[in-house]
Amino acid sequence: RIVTTGDNAYGILANSAISGPVTVNANRIDTAGANAIGIRAMTGTGAVLVNAGTITTQGANADAISASSAGGLATVNVTGNLSTLGDNSRGVLANGLLGTAVSSNGTITTAGVASTGIDASSASGPVAVTVRNVTTTGNGSQAVLVNAATGNAVVTVNGALRTTGLAADALTVNSGA
């Protein structure tokens, strides 16, 4: 179990600034500070893979998982539950230049303003999201947001998407294909 309580205190920060793959496997993470992301995994040109269990963040600007590859693929697999309480705190933020895949078998819950459950995008590849349950309660907090600028976008919901805030769509898919 990983626990952080200070501002800007990530649970896990994994970074390959130039190239190379980044893989993160984590079971349980709790953060309580502002800007305290549960898992932040990023690489310049390689692939990013995050396998996560249960993550809870309490502060503002504290995503549960943030995974990005400026030149490769981003893949996030969640087997537990994700919960964020602060504003601007997404459950999953995933962006891979060549493609993005997000799979969640648990429940994703966000309570803050502008705190989307899953925000998955790719500038030049496909985006695939498979999700069980997502609940958002903040204004402007979409359950699932998918942007595939030039590739296909596929979303599979095996449970329910629930939003209660103003301007909070359950599902938004943008595809340039």
C-alpha positions in Angstrom: 0.0 0.0 0.0 1.2 3.5 -0.9 0.0 6.6 1.0 0.9 10.2 0.6 -0.6 13.2 2.4 1.3 16.2 1.1 0.6 18.5 -1.8 2.4 17.6 -5.0 3.1 14.1 -3.6 2.4 11.5 -6.2 1.7 7.9 -5.2 3.9 6.7 -8.1 5.8 8.8 -10.7 7.3 6.8 -13.5 9.0 8.8 -16.3 11.2 7.9 -19.3 11.7 11.4 -20.7 13.3 10.4 -24.0 12.3 6.9 -25.0 11.7 3.4 -23.7 8.7 1.7 -22.3 7.2 2.6 -18.9 5.3 -0.1 -16.9 3.6 0.4 -13.6 1.9 -2.3 -11.5 0.2 -1.1 -8.3 -2.4 -2.6 -6.0 -3.5 0.1 -3.5 -2.7 3.9 -3.5 -4.2 6.7 -1.4 -3.2 10.4 -1.7 -4.6 13.4 0.2 -2.9 16.5 -1.1 -3.5 18.9 -3.9 -1.8 17.9 -7.2 -1.2 14.5 -5.6 -1.8 12.1 -8.5 -2.1 8.4 -7.7 -0.1 7.1 -10.6 1.7 9.4 -13.2 3.3 7.4 -15.9 4.8 9.0 -19.0 7.4 8.5 -21.8 8.7 10.3 -24.8 8.5 7.7 -27.6 7.9 4.3 -25.9 4.8 2.6 -24.7 3.1 3.2 -21.3 1.4 0.4 -19.5 -0.4 0.9 -16.2 -2.0 -2.0 -14.3 -3.7 -0.7 -11.2 -6.0 -1.9 -8.4 -7.7 0.6 -6.1 -6.7 4.3 -6.0 -8.3 7.1 -4.0 -7.3 10.8 -4.2 -8.7 13.6 -2.1 -7.1 16.8 -3.3 -7.8 19.1 -6.2 -5.9 18.4 -9.5 -5.2 14.9 -8.3 -6.1 12.3 -11.0 -6.2 8.7 -9.9 -4.2 7.7 -13.0 -2.5 9.8 -15.6 -0.7 7.9 -18.4 0.8 9.4 -21.5 3.1 8.6 -24.4 4.2 11.5 -26.6 5.2 9.0 -29.4 3.7 5.6 -28.6 0.8 3.7 -27.1 -0.9 4.3 -23.7 -2.6 1.4 -22.0 -4.4 1.5 -18.6 -5.9 -1.6 -17.0 -7.9 -1.1 -13.7 -9.0 -4.1 -11.7 -10.1 -2.3 -8.6 -12.0 0.9 -7.9 -10.9 4.5 -8.5 -12.2 7.4 -6.5 -11.4 11.1 -6.7 -12.9 13.8 -4.4 -11.2 17.1 -5.6 -12.0 19.4 -8.4 -10.2 18.8 -11.7 -9.4 15.2 -10.6 -10.1 12.6 -13.3 -10.3 8.9 -12.6 -8.2 8.1 -15.7 -6.4 10.4 -18.0 -4.8 8.5 -20.9 -3.2 9.8 -24.0 -1.0 7.9 -26.5 0.1 9.4 -29.8 -0.2 6.1 -31.6 -3.3 4.8 -29.7 -4.9 4.5 -26.3 -6.7 1.7 -24.6 -8.4 1.9 -21.2 -10.1 -1.1 -19.4 -11.8 -0.9 -16.0 -13.5 -3.8 -14.3 -14.3 -1.9 -11.1 -16.2 1.3 -10.4 -14.8 4.8 -11.1 -16.3 7.6 -9.0 -15.5 11.4 -9.1 -17.0 14.1 -6.9 -15.3 17.3 -8.0 -16.1 19.9 -10.6 -14.5 19.2 -14.0 -13.6 15.7 -12.9 -14.3 13.3 -15.8 -14.3 9.6 -15.0 -12.3 8.5 -18.0 -10.6 10.9 -20.5 -8.9 8.9 -23.2 -7.4 10.4 -26.4 -5.0 9.9 -29.2 -3.8 12.4 -31.9 -3.1 9.8 -34.6 -4.3 6.4 -33.5 -7.4 4.5 -32.3 -8.9 4.8 -28.8 -10.7 1.9 -27.1 -12.4 2.1 -23.8 -14.1 -0.8 -21.9 -15.7 0.2 -18.6 -18.0 -1.3 -16.1 -19.4 1.6 -13.9 -18.6 5.3 -13.8 -20.4 7.8 -11.6 -19.6 11.6 -11.6 -21.3 14.2 -9.4 -19.5 17.4 -10.2 -20.6 20.1 -12.7 -18.8 19.6 -16.0 -17.7 16.1 -15.1 -18.4 13.6 -17.9 -18.4 9.9 -17.2 -16.4 9.0 -20.3 -14.8 11.3 -22.8 -13.0 9.9 -25.9 -11.2 11.8 -28.5 -9.6 10.0 -31.5 -8.4 12.7 -33.8 -7.6 10.5 -36.8 -8.3 7.0 -35.6 -11.3 4.9 -34.7 -13.0 5.3 -31.3 -14.7 2.3 -29.6 -16.4 2.4 -26.2 -17.9 -0.6 -24.5 -20.0 -0.1 -21.3 -20.7 -3.3 -19.3 -22.5 -1.6 -16.5 -23.8 2.0 -16.1 -22.6 5.5 -16.7 -24.1 8.0 -14.2 -23.7 11.8 -14.0 -25.6 14.3 -11.8 -23.8 17.6 -12.4 -24.7 20.4 -14.8 -23.1 20.1 -18.3 -22.0 16.6 -17.4 -22.5 14.2 -20.3 -22.5 10.5 -19.7 -20.6 9.7 -22.9 -18.9 11.9 -25.4 -17.1 10.3 -28.4 -15.2 12.3 -31.0 -13.6 10.4 -33.9 -11.9 11.7 -37.0 -12.0 8.3 -38.7 
